[in-house]
Structures are given as C-alpha cells and as structure tokens.
Amino acid sequence: MDVNSGLAEKFEANRSRLRAIAHRMLGSRVEAEDAVQESWIRLSRTSGPIDNLGAWLTTVTSRVCLDLLRSRKTRREDALEDEAGGLDTVADHDPTPERDTIVADRVGTALLTVLDTLAPGERVAFVLHDVFDLPFDDVARILDRSEEATRQLASRARRRLQGAEQKAEADRARKRAVVEAFLAASKAGDLASLLSLLHPDAVLRADPVTVKMGAKALTRGAEAVAQTFAGRARFAELGTIDGEFGALWS
C-alpha cells in the first residue's frame, strides 16, 4: 500500500508536465487527460525498477500520443475546443497583466491550430524538442528513428510552422484593418462605407441584456445592420473578443 501510495505521489508530481506535453501534441485537453491516465495505468502495471521516472513517463506519454495521432482517420473539427467558457474581452490598447495572460493563452491556441497541419512524427519531434527542450537523441528513441531523421522531422515542422504563422499574421492584420474601418465608418455615420464592409446577408444578433435595453434581437441584411451601427460607435474601441478583433463598449 505504501509503495503504491509513493508511486502515485511521484506520478502526480509529473502530471502537469505530462498534461502540457500531451495537450500540445494532441490539441485536445480531453485527449491529453486520457493519454496521461493511460501513462499512469502503464506505470502501475510495471514491476521492474525505473531509473528515471520523469524520462520514463515522458517517453510513455509521448508514444501514447503518437499512436493517437497516427490513428486519426480524419481531422476533428473540435480538436481545439475552448473549454474555458465565456468570452475573453480585452481592449487592444491597454496592456495589463490580464491582457497578457489572455493573449498568451490565445497564442498557445494559435500554435495548436498550426501544429494540427503537421504529420504525427513532425509534431512529436517539434513539441518535444522545440517546446520542451528534450534532446534529439531522447526524441529519436521515442520515435524509434535515427537522430538525423528526427532532426529532419523537427526542421521540416519549423519550416511549415513558419509559413503558416506568417499567413496567420497577415490574416490577423487584415481582420484588424476591417474592424478599424468599420468603427471609423460607424463613428462618422458613413452609411456607404459601412455597406461596403458588410456582406449582403449580414446578421446582427443582440444579447439578452441589449434586448432588454430596447435593441432588436435579430437584424438581417447589410442595409439594416449598417443603419443600426451608423453613428452609434462613438464610445466603442478596438479590442479582442475570444482572441478575435472586435468592438468593445465599456
């Protein structure tokens, strides 16, 4: 009983690190928890001595994740589910510890999105070496490849990630420009500019609080939405809402 208790305590001391590794490999907190739990099951069934428990657990968890990545037949649309709930809203011009925390979390999510484009071996090599600083010889043993081949996997992953990140940054800049133009047109009451920025089938949905204040619950069509916003964003400011650019009233 004491032996099992001691083993469980040692495992718990490694759990957060294992969970972080699994989450970045799999892109899902739920699957990451499953992978870590599988590592615990394998540890509890091991009877022989383990010289370096941390390294052993890293290897087992990584191989469990690698098997899961290889077994995926299709890309799951919910691989990057946001399990925090609610909306993270932060004014873009106001650098605070709260904003830094939210932005850091969103950057992590963005990295997971890009990682999902990699092949299993590339993803494991990149996460273990570039994110968690595991030496290439250790990563090679986990992947059952030569060290040179493992270096090539990580290098290929870096090139793909760099290209994807540059594209994502360009897309983010474009989105910001559109929101800034929309706010400027709304503040100026420029109906023509608002219409040029909206899709013809644009839909505006008001939240329950806004409806109680007299707003329509649903507004359909670019012209109706533009009329709603024309001249009404004088007190709005550019900010982020769940990591996406938007308008904030405070």
C-alpha positions in Angstrom: 0.0 0.0 0.0 2.8 2.4 0.9 4.6 1.5 -2.3 1.5 2.3 -4.4 1.0 5.5 -2.5 4.5 6.6 -3.1 4.3 5.8 -6.8 1.1 7.8 -7.1 2.7 10.8 -5.4 5.6 10.7 -7.8 3.3 10.4 -10.7 1.2 13.4 -9.5 4.4 15.4 -9.3 4.9 14.8 -13.1 1.2 15.1 -14.1 1.1 18.8 -15.1 4.2 18.5 -17.3 2.8 15.3 -18.9 -0.5 17.0 -19.5 1.2 20.0 -21.1 3.1 17.7 -23.5 0.1 15.7 -24.4 -2.1 18.8 -24.9 0.4 20.3 -27.4 0.7 17.0 -29.2 -3.0 16.2 -29.4 -4.6 19.7 -29.4 -7.3 18.5 -27.0 -7.4 18.8 -23.3 -9.8 15.8 -23.1 -7.5 13.5 -25.1 -4.5 14.8 -23.2 -6.0 13.7 -19.9 -6.8 10.3 -21.4 -3.2 10.0 -22.6 -1.8 10.9 -19.2 -4.2 8.5 -17.5 -3.0 5.7 -19.8 0.5 6.5 -18.8 -0.5 6.1 -15.1 -2.1 2.7 -15.9 1.1 1.5 -17.6 3.2 2.7 -14.7 1.0 1.0 -12.2 1.4 -2.3 -14.1 5.2 -2.0 -14.3 7.0 -4.3 -11.9 10.6 -3.6 -12.8 12.8 -0.7 -11.5 12.7 2.6 -13.2 15.9 4.6 -13.0 14.5 8.0 -14.3 10.7 8.2 -13.7 10.3 11.6 -15.3 12.0 10.4 -18.5 10.1 7.1 -18.5 6.8 8.9 -18.2 7.7 11.4 -20.9 8.5 8.5 -23.2 5.3 6.6 -22.5 3.1 9.6 -22.7 4.7 10.7 -26.0 4.3 7.3 -27.5 0.6 7.1 -26.4 0.1 10.5 -28.1 2.0 9.4 -31.2 -0.3 6.3 -31.5 -3.4 8.5 -31.2 -2.1 10.9 -33.8 -1.4 8.1 -36.2 -4.8 6.5 -35.6 -6.8 9.6 -36.6 -8.5 8.9 -39.9 -10.0 12.4 -40.2 -9.2 15.8 -38.7 -11.6 16.5 -35.9 -13.3 19.9 -36.0 -13.5 20.1 -32.3 -9.7 19.4 -31.7 -9.2 22.9 -30.4 -12.3 23.3 -28.3 -12.4 26.2 -25.9 -13.2 24.7 -22.6 -12.8 27.8 -20.5 -16.3 29.1 -21.4 -17.4 32.7 -21.7 -15.8 35.5 -23.7 -12.4 37.0 -23.1 -12.7 40.7 -23.9 -9.7 43.0 -23.7 -9.2 46.5 -25.1 -6.4 46.3 -27.6 -4.6 49.5 -26.5 -4.5 48.6 -22.8 -1.5 46.3 -21.9 -2.3 44.8 -18.5 -1.4 41.5 -16.7 -4.9 40.3 -17.5 -4.5 41.1 -21.2 -1.0 39.5 -21.3 -2.5 36.3 -19.8 -5.3 36.1 -22.3 -3.0 36.9 -25.2 -0.6 34.2 -24.1 -3.4 31.7 -23.9 -4.6 32.6 -27.4 -1.1 32.4 -28.8 -1.0 28.9 -27.4 -4.3 28.1 -29.1 -3.0 29.5 -32.4 0.1 27.3 -32.1 -2.1 24.2 -31.6 -4.1 25.2 -34.8 -0.8 25.3 -36.8 0.5 22.1 -35.2 -2.6 20.3 -36.4 -1.2 20.7 -40.0 1.9 18.6 -39.2 2.4 14.9 -39.7 2.5 12.9 -36.4 6.2 12.4 -36.4 6.9 16.1 -37.2 4.5 17.2 -34.5 6.1 15.0 -31.8 9.6 16.0 -32.8 8.8 19.7 -32.7 6.8 19.6 -29.5 9.4 17.6 -27.5 12.5 19.3 -28.8 11.5 22.9 -29.6 8.8 23.4 -27.0 10.0 21.2 -24.1 13.8 21.2 -24.9 14.1 17.4 -25.0 17.5 16.4 -26.6 17.2 15.0 -30.1 18.7 11.6 -29.0 15.9 11.2 -26.5 13.3 12.2 -29.1 14.8 9.8 -31.6 14.3 6.9 -29.1 10.7 7.9 -28.6 10.0 8.0 -32.3 12.2 4.9 -33.0 14.1 6.8 -35.6 17.7 7.9 -36.1 18.8 11.2 -34.6 19.4 12.6 -38.0 16.0 11.6 -39.2 14.5 13.2 -36.1 16.3 16.4 -36.7 14.9 16.5 -40.2 11.4 16.0 -38.9 11.8 18.9 -36.5 13.3 21.1 -39.1 10.5 20.3 -41.6 8.0 21.1 -38.8 9.7 24.5 -38.2 9.5 25.4 -41.9 5.8 24.5 -42.1 5.0 26.4 -38.9 6.9 29.5 -40.0 4.9 29.6 -43.3 1.6 29.0 -41.5 2.3 31.6 -38.8 3.2 34.3 -41.5 0.0 33.6 -43.2 -2.0 33.7 -39.9 -0.3 37.0 -39.0 -1.2 38.5 -42.4 -4.8 37.3 -42.0 -4.9 38.8 -38.5 -3.7 42.2 -39.8 -6.4 42.1 -42.5 -9.1 41.4 -39.9 -7.9 44.3 -37.7 -8.0 46.7 -40.6 -11.6 45.7 -41.4 -12.7 46.2 -37.8 -10.9 49.6 -37.6 -12.6 50.7 -40.8 -16.0 49.6 -39.6 -15.6 51.5 -36.3 -14.4 54.6 -38.1 -17.4 54.5 -40.5 -19.8 53.8 -37.7 -18.5 56.8 -35.6 -18.7 59.1 -38.7 -22.2 57.8 -39.6 -20.8 56.9 -43.1 -23.5 54.5 -44.3 -21.9 53.9 -47.7 -18.6 52.8 -46.1 -20.5 50.5 -43.7 -22.3 48.9 -46.5 -19.1 48.3 -48.4 -17.7 46.4 -45.4 -20.7 44.2 -44.8 -21.7 41.0 -46.5 -25.1 41.4 -48.2 -26.6 38.8 -45.9 -25.0 40.1 -42.7 -26.9 39.2 -39.5 -26.7 41.1 -36.2 -27.8 39.3 -33.0 -28.3 41.2 -29.8 -27.6 39.6 -26.4 -30.4 39.4 -23.8 -29.2 42.4 -21.9 -29.1 44.6 -25.0 -32.6 43.4 -26.0 -33.9 44.5 -22.6 -32.5 47.9 -23.3 -34.6 48.1 -26.4 -32.4 46.6 -29.2 -33.9 44.2 -31.8 -33.0 40.6 -31.1 -32.2 39.9 -34.7 -31.4 42.2 -37.6 -30.9 40.8 -41.1 -29.3 42.3 -44.2 -26.4 44.6 -44.8 -28.5 47.8 -45.1 -30.4 47.1 -41.8 -27.2 46.3 -39.9 -25.5 49.4 -41.3 -28.4 51.6 -40.2 -28.1 50.1 -36.8 -24.4 51.0 -36.4 -24.4 54.3 -38.3 -23.3 57.0 -35.8 -23.5 54.6 -32.8 -19.9 53.6 -32.2 -18.7 56.9 -30.8 -17.8 55.3 -27.5 -16.6 52.0 -28.9 -12.9 51.0 -29.0 -11.0 48.3 -30.8 -10.4 45.2 -28.7 -10.2 41.4 -28.7 -13.1 39.1 -28.1 -12.1 35.5 -27.6 -8.9 36.3 -29.5 -10.6 37.9 -32.5 -10.7 41.7 -33.2 -14.0 43.4 -32.4 -15.6 46.5 -30.9 -15.9 47.0 -27.1 -18.2 49.4 -25.3 -17.2 50.0 -21.6 
